[in-house]
Amino acid sequence: MKPRQLITVGVVAVATVAALNTVPATASRPYDPTAQSLATLGLRHGLHVGTAVNATALNDANDPQYRRLAATEFSSVTAENAMKWESLEPTRGTYDWTAADQLVEFAKRNRQSVRGHVLVWHNQLPAWLTSGVADGSISKQELRELLRKHITTVVNRYKGKIWQWDVVNEAVSDPWDTPNTLHYKGFWAENLGPGYIADAFRWARAADPKALLFYNDYNIEAFGSGNPADDKTQFVYDMVKGLLAQRVPIDGVGSQGHLGTQYGNFDTLQVTAALKKFAALGLATAFTEVDVRSQMTEGVQAGDSAEINPRLQASAANFSVLMKACLAVRSCLSYTVWGFTDRYSWVPDWFNDPPEGLATIYDENYQPKRAYQEVKSDLIFAGPPYVLPRSTPRPRHREVTAQSLGRSGRMKVLS
């Protein structure tokens, strides 16, 4: 970033802090940062602290607390499911925008930014699409055109209203998959080959020149062996570096941050090093789906504090590790928890053998947990010289014209 740009960011940060402290502190009435929301404290650093939003809970008149906290505690929101393909187009050619539109309008009323999630994923696809490919009634060429049309339609609808788009989600396998050598996985890679990733970013950029476009995945919080055959973070790093070399308009990498207290996980410096390496490519970074689950043993379910307390402490430590790493790296623009209350967490439904839970920063009764307090503390006590205002990249653009389309339909990028 040029020095002039740095000054501008600094002025904005100072103005933000001034706006937050409209009532001056005095000796008899000191300023109390603990009374501030995560949103307010994050904006001191130019950092958006966000949450995934459950559409059903948001519209539940019998649960106003959910809506209140979603509106006041966070500065950005992500559609948990409302923007996934199966939700938007359950019947071919007929879109249902209701829940997605409601979230965007909710964010507008509350002056929140929106993370769009997700344009291309191999899960939660409409049955008409997957069955059509399976029975041969949808050809590979038609499938590619359907993907282009879907991306273009969705991004166009929310043009100018989405801050960050998760364009492609979870395209890379895990070391425990078959084969165990890391590779491109899932419906889209199997039917279109890995070239769909570059296509998706180009189509999204053509539809919205200003949104930041992200690749999003889990288990990429830190580097491991450095061998792309078994180190998922290295594989993703090499992938996005290759996309940039092809002049694909990718702006950032989102690390989901789904962690579990039963695992070793990483320390703050390891996570910081990974963020810095992606930042060195000129990419923005973000934590996009943070939660920390624990095994719900018989003791936990029976209320045994000797089993519950260590899990709550470990959960808080892991939430804090990701927040501190994000604060330390200026390219880390947002920190989003994947749901904020255990009342609506996806974890118990997905991880049930053995059962897991306790994954969010509020309990089922909307009481803040130790994890909430630790994240808040990180935001309160962070500052210069090691924590500076965020450095936001400009969206990458590449000129694409009708003449730049090859016979295959794949885009050729003009220098």
Secondary structure, DSSP 8 states (H G I E B T S, - for coil): --HHHHHHHHHHHHHHHHHHT-S---SSS---GGGS-HHHHHHTTT-EEEEEE-HHHHT-TT-HHHHHHHHHS-SEEEESSTTSHHHH-SBTTB---HHHHHHHHHHHHTT-EEEEEEEE-SSS--HHHHHHHHTTSS-HHHHHHHHHHHHHHHHHHTTTT-SEEEEEE--B--TTSSSSS--B-HHHHHHH-TTHHHHHHHHHHHH-SSSEEEEEESS-SS--SS-TTT-HHHHHHHHHHHHHHTT----EEEE--EEETTS----HHHHHHHHHHHHTTT-EEEEEEEEEEEE--HHHHTT-HHHHHHHHHHHHHHHHHHHHHHHHSTTEEEEEES-SBGGG-SHHHH-BTTBEE--SSB-TTS-B-HHHHHHHHHHHH--TTTS--------------GGGB-TTS-B----
